[in-house]
């Protein structure tokens, strides 16, 4: 029987605004939980070790967090998409004193997470329940060091968060030297990913892409991480970290990124579409 709050080994479940949320315990880690919504994995959190990042793409964003500023220096971070607050917990643990804001459109999900997976006392994380794009309009210009876009409606990135108009709105929030990070899901023939590359490159002068070689070769559906900014990106350090990661990935930049994005046009609000539906079973959890 499913309970409303997790016990030592029992799953938890609750109907939220956009589906059925479940928290599934990890048998191998005592206080670790997988959050799913309608069977699609959303977040993985280890309450005993918030620096443990289970999802491969989240590990890559974690590497970006690590090189975004000198070790341990606090950041002002804005997270569009909350889930179980995996990355805000990671930033708080690795960069004490960081001030973070999270925007989560599903108010019932945010309440569920706050109730059963509470943040440690004293963590400076504010959670707002609002549409991500609308929330950006209230963020003062040049106040954010790190802006993470990881928003999914079900298993798809919403269309209104894929356009050049959206990226421009996000860019105005960044401080000089700030980083824009977006999780992009796609599969063969990578048309959506190429369109997102063109869109971000229309706004930011510096862009790179973090992804597994199999995804870039169009062999499977998966997640890629777009990193952008107005100043030089820490590409060399990211190459080193991703090469030694348990789940190695490539950092595409320069001519190789030009080749990947060749022929793609920036996405505009008038023609924007959400990311493609994943193949059946690609991310589903029973």
C-alpha positions as CSV (number, residue, x, y, z in Angstrom):
1,X,0.0,0.0,0.0
2,X,1.3,3.5,-0.9
3,X,1.6,6.0,1.9
4,X,1.5,9.7,1.7
5,X,4.9,10.2,3.5
6,X,8.0,8.0,3.0
7,X,9.0,5.5,5.7
8,X,12.2,3.6,5.9
9,X,11.5,1.5,2.8
10,X,8.0,2.4,1.6
11,X,7.2,4.5,-1.5
12,X,5.2,7.6,-1.1
13,X,2.6,9.0,-3.5
14,X,0.3,12.0,-4.0
15,X,-1.8,13.5,-6.7
16,X,-0.2,16.8,-7.7
17,X,-1.3,19.5,-10.2
18,X,0.2,17.9,-13.3
19,X,0.0,14.2,-12.5
20,X,0.7,11.5,-10.0
21,X,3.9,12.0,-8.0
22,X,5.7,9.1,-6.4
23,X,8.8,8.9,-4.2
24,X,10.6,5.6,-4.5
25,X,13.3,4.5,-2.1
26,X,16.7,3.4,-3.3
27,X,17.5,0.1,-1.7
28,X,21.2,0.8,-1.9
29,X,21.2,4.2,-0.2
30,X,19.4,4.6,3.1
31,X,17.8,8.0,2.6
32,X,17.8,8.4,-1.1
33,X,14.6,8.8,-3.2
34,X,13.6,8.9,-6.8
35,X,10.8,11.3,-7.7
36,X,8.6,10.4,-10.6
37,X,5.5,12.1,-12.1
38,X,3.3,9.8,-14.1
39,X,6.1,7.3,-14.3
40,X,8.7,9.7,-15.7
41,X,11.8,10.2,-13.5
42,X,12.0,13.9,-12.3
43,X,14.6,14.0,-9.6
44,X,16.9,11.8,-7.4
45,X,17.8,13.0,-3.9
46,X,20.1,11.6,-1.3
47,X,19.2,13.4,2.0
48,X,22.4,12.1,3.6
49,X,24.7,13.1,0.8
50,X,23.3,16.0,-1.4
51,X,26.5,16.0,-3.4
52,X,25.6,12.5,-4.8
53,X,24.1,13.2,-8.3
54,X,22.5,10.1,-9.7
55,X,21.2,11.2,-13.1
56,X,24.0,11.5,-15.7
57,X,22.8,14.9,-17.1
58,X,22.5,16.3,-13.6
59,X,26.1,15.2,-12.9
60,X,27.1,17.3,-15.9
61,X,25.3,20.3,-14.6
62,X,27.0,19.6,-11.3
63,X,30.3,19.9,-13.1
64,X,29.2,23.3,-14.4
65,X,28.4,24.4,-10.9
66,X,31.8,23.3,-9.7
67,X,33.7,25.4,-12.3
68,X,31.3,28.4,-12.4
69,X,33.3,30.2,-9.7
70,X,36.3,29.6,-7.5
71,X,35.8,26.5,-5.2
72,X,33.4,27.1,-2.4
73,X,32.5,30.7,-3.5
74,X,28.7,31.4,-3.0
75,X,26.5,31.9,-6.0
76,X,23.2,33.6,-6.7
77,X,21.4,30.9,-8.5
78,X,18.0,30.7,-10.2
79,X,16.5,27.3,-11.0
80,X,13.6,27.1,-13.4
81,X,12.1,23.8,-12.6
82,X,12.2,22.4,-9.1
83,X,11.3,18.8,-8.8
84,X,12.9,17.5,-5.6
85,X,15.5,20.3,-5.5
86,X,18.5,18.1,-6.3
87,X,20.6,20.9,-7.8
88,X,19.7,23.6,-5.1
89,X,20.7,21.0,-2.5
90,X,24.0,20.4,-4.3
91,X,24.8,24.1,-4.6
92,X,24.0,24.7,-0.9
93,X,26.3,21.8,0.1
94,X,29.2,22.7,-2.2
95,X,28.9,26.5,-2.0
96,X,27.7,27.5,1.5
97,X,26.2,30.9,1.6
98,X,24.7,30.8,-1.8
99,X,21.3,32.5,-2.3
100,X,19.0,30.5,-4.5
101,X,15.5,30.9,-6.0
102,X,13.5,28.0,-7.4
103,X,10.5,28.4,-9.7
104,X,8.2,25.4,-9.9
105,X,4.9,25.6,-11.7
106,X,3.3,22.6,-9.9
107,X,2.3,24.0,-6.5
108,X,1.1,20.7,-5.1
109,X,4.4,19.0,-6.1
110,X,6.4,21.8,-4.4
111,X,4.4,21.3,-1.3
112,X,4.8,17.5,-1.4
113,X,8.6,17.8,-1.7
114,X,8.8,20.5,1.1
115,X,6.8,18.2,3.4
116,X,8.5,14.9,3.0
117,X,12.0,15.9,1.7
118,X,12.6,19.1,3.6
119,X,15.7,21.2,3.0
120,X,18.3,21.3,5.9
121,X,17.7,24.2,8.3
122,X,19.3,27.4,7.3
123,X,19.4,26.6,3.6
124,X,18.9,29.9,1.7
125,X,16.5,28.5,-1.0
126,X,13.2,30.2,-1.8
127,X,10.6,28.3,-3.8
128,X,8.1,30.1,-5.9
129,X,5.1,28.4,-7.6
130,X,4.8,30.2,-11.0
131,X,5.3,29.7,-14.7
132,X,9.0,29.8,-15.4
133,X,8.9,32.3,-18.2
134,X,6.5,34.6,-16.3
135,X,8.8,34.4,-13.2
136,X,11.8,35.7,-15.2
137,X,10.0,39.0,-15.9
138,X,10.3,39.8,-12.1
139,X,14.0,39.0,-11.8
140,X,16.1,42.2,-11.8
141,X,18.7,42.6,-14.5
142,X,22.2,41.3,-13.9
143,X,21.6,39.7,-10.6
144,X,22.1,36.0,-11.3
145,X,25.4,34.0,-11.5
146,X,23.8,30.7,-12.5
147,X,20.5,30.2,-14.3
148,X,19.4,26.5,-14.7
149,X,16.5,25.7,-17.0
150,X,15.3,22.2,-16.3
151,X,11.5,22.3,-16.9
152,X,9.4,19.5,-18.2
153,X,5.7,19.2,-18.7
154,X,5.4,15.4,-18.3
155,X,8.4,14.2,-20.4
156,X,8.6,17.2,-22.7
157,X,10.2,20.7,-22.5
158,X,7.3,23.2,-22.9
159,X,7.2,25.1,-26.2
160,X,7.3,28.6,-24.6
161,X,10.6,27.8,-23.0
162,X,12.3,26.9,-26.3
163,X,12.3,30.3,-28.2
164,X,14.8,33.0,-28.7
165,X,12.5,35.4,-27.0
166,X,12.6,33.2,-23.9
167,X,16.4,33.0,-24.0
168,X,16.8,36.7,-24.3
169,X,14.6,37.2,-21.3
170,X,16.8,34.8,-19.3
171,X,20.0,36.4,-20.6
172,X,19.0,39.8,-19.2
173,X,19.1,38.3,-15.6
174,X,22.7,37.2,-15.8
175,X,25.5,39.1,-14.2
176,X,28.7,39.6,-16.3
177,X,30.4,36.2,-16.3
178,X,27.2,34.4,-15.4
179,X,26.2,31.0,-16.9
180,X,23.0,29.9,-18.6
181,X,22.4,26.1,-18.4
182,X,19.6,24.2,-20.1
183,X,18.6,20.5,-20.1
184,X,17.5,19.5,-23.6
185,X,16.0,16.1,-24.4
186,X,16.1,14.8,-27.9
187,X,16.8,11.8,-30.1
188,X,17.4,11.0,-33.8
189,X,17.6,13.0,-36.0
190,X,18.3,15.7,-33.3
191,X,16.3,18.4,-35.0
192,X,15.1,19.8,-31.7
193,X,18.6,19.9,-30.2
194,X,20.0,21.6,-33.3
195,X,17.2,24.2,-33.1
196,X,18.0,24.9,-29.5
197,X,21.7,25.3,-30.3
198,X,20.8,27.9,-33.0
199,X,18.4,29.6,-30.6
200,X,20.9,29.9,-27.7
201,X,23.7,30.9,-30.1
202,X,21.5,33.8,-31.4
203,X,21.6,35.3,-27.9
204,X,24.9,34.3,-26.3
205,X,28.4,34.7,-27.9
206,X,29.8,31.7,-26.0
207,X,28.1,28.3,-26.2
208,X,29.1,24.7,-25.7
209,X,27.2,21.4,-25.4
210,X,27.7,18.5,-22.9
211,X,26.4,15.2,-24.1
212,X,27.3,11.5,-24.6
213,X,28.8,10.5,-27.9
214,X,25.9,8.0,-28.6
215,X,23.4,10.8,-28.4
216,X,25.4,13.2,-30.6
217,X,25.6,10.4,-33.2
218,X,21.9,10.0,-33.3
219,X,21.9,6.5,-31.8
220,X,19.5,7.1,-28.9
221,X,17.1,9.5,-27.1
222,X,18.6,11.3,-24.1
223,X,19.6,14.5,-22.4
224,X,22.1,17.1,-23.5
225,X,23.2,20.1,-21.5
226,X,23.6,23.5,-23.2
227,X,25.9,25.9,-21.5
228,X,26.1,29.6,-22.5
229,X,27.4,32.9,-21.4
230,X,28.7,36.3,-22.5
231,X,32.3,35.6,-21.5
232,X,34.7,32.7,-22.2
233,X,33.4,29.4,-20.9
234,X,35.5,26.9,-18.8
235,X,35.7,24.5,-21.7
236,X,39.1,22.9,-20.9
237,X,38.1,22.2,-17.3
238,X,34.8,20.7,-18.3
239,X,36.5,18.5,-20.9
240,X,38.8,17.1,-18.1
241,X,36.0,16.6,-15.7
242,X,33.6,14.9,-18.2
243,X,36.3,12.6,-19.5
244,X,37.0,11.3,-16.0
245,X,33.4,11.0,-15.0
246,X,31.9,7.5,-14.4
247,X,29.6,8.4,-17.3
248,X,32.0,10.0,-19.8
249,X,30.7,12.7,-22.1
250,X,31.9,15.1,-24.7
251,X,32.1,18.9,-24.7
252,X,31.2,20.2,-28.2
253,X,32.4,23.7,-29.0
254,X,33.9,25.7,-31.8
255,X,34.0,24.1,-35.2
256,X,32.4,20.9,-34.0
257,X,29.5,22.8,-32.6
258,X,29.2,24.8,-35.8
259,X,28.9,21.5,-37.7
260,X,26.3,20.1,-35.4
261,X,24.1,23.3,-35.6
262,X,24.6,23.7,-39.4
263,X,21.4,24.6,-41.2
264,X,19.4,25.0,-38.0
265,X,17.5,28.3,-37.5
266,X,16.6,30.0,-34.1
267,X,13.2,29.1,-32.8
268,X,10.7,31.9,-32.4
269,X,7.6,32.1,-30.2
270,X,5.4,32.0,-33.3
271,X,6.7,28.6,-34.4
272,X,8.0,27.1,-31.1
273,X,7.1,23.5,-30.2
274,X,7.9,21.4,-27.2
275,X,10.7,18.8,-27.2
276,X,9.8,15.5,-28.8
277,X,7.9,12.8,-26.9
278,X,10.5,10.2,-25.7
279,X,10.1,6.7,-27.1
280,X,7.9,4.4,-25.1
281,X,9.8,3.2,-22.0
282,X,12.8,5.6,-22.6
283,X,12.5,7.1,-19.1
284,X,9.5,5.4,-17.6
285,X,9.7,3.8,-14.1
286,X,7.1,1.3,-13.1
